[in-house]
Amino acid sequence: MSTPFHHVFLPATEPGRPALLLLHGTGADEHDLLDLGRTLAPGAALLSPRGRVSENGANRWFRRLREGVFDVDDVIARTHELADFVTDAAAERGIAHQDLVAVGFSNGANIAAATLLLRPGLLAGAVLLAAAAPLQGREPDQVDLTGTRVFLGAGRADPVTPIDQARLLADQLGARGADVRLAEHPGGHALPAPVLAAARDWLDTSGLGGQDPRPGRAG
């Protein structure tokens, strides 16, 4: 039995769409990314849990020692806790792992990235927005992420998640076989419209969720 999470589940209204696992940023909750999920994949099933760590009353997915410094042992423990919940929730809702795509912002993107690296095979892909390399100074195990598709949106002026962290994460995922698209933008710790449009187009052309990639489009 997995650890329970407060969560929202909205069933799919359109066949052939990926199921999105929505992972909010610090201080948000399970309702925060529902509109983003609807925007990125209209008609998709949405599974949106709430982080179980509190930092001065703000919901998070794992502890940090200070700004920009993660408690990596807690990252690992909380990632497996979340992954166990997602495994059970997907089975209960009839969601196949090959259809499950994480969408995370900031702290949520970090734990989504950790899930890719620590629980390979749980997710078919991920949209990681303002993400850092979650294990920081530790080199991830050489897991096999062949067939896993990842979109990374990162701001070159992001003061919270420096761009070199996003580039390091892209390298770590790519070195383990993931198909990674890194979309850099000139802004900061935000979700600019062009990046969201690129993420939606990436989802539409990725083949995730049983969709056939549109001919002549880059994924």
Salt bridges, closest charged atoms under 4 A:
GLU30 OE2 - HIS31 NE2 3.92
GLU30 OE1 - ARG50 NE 2.75
ASP35 OD1 - ARG38 NH1 2.76
GLU55 OE2 - ARG60 NE 3.88
GLU55 OE1 - ARG64 NH2 2.71
GLU67 OE1 - ARG64 NH1 3.72
ASP71 OD2 - ARG63 NE 3.55
ASP73 OD1 - ARG138 NH2 2.79
ASP74 OD1 - ARG63 NH2 3.40
ASP74 OD1 - ARG78 NE 3.33
GLU81 OE2 - ARG52 NH1 3.30
GLU81 OE1 - ARG78 NH1 3.42
ASP84 OD1 - ARG119 NH2 2.99
GLU139 OE2 - ARG176 NH2 2.89
ASP158 OD2 - HIS189 ND1 2.78
ASP179 OD2 - ARG149 NH1 3.01
GLU184 OE1 - ARG156 NH1 3.37
GLU184 OE2 - ARG167 NE 2.86
ASP201 OD1 - ARG214 NH2 3.19
ASP201 OD1 - ARG217 NH2 2.46
ASP204 OD1 - ARG17 NH1 3.40
ASP204 OD2 - ARG214 NH2 3.84
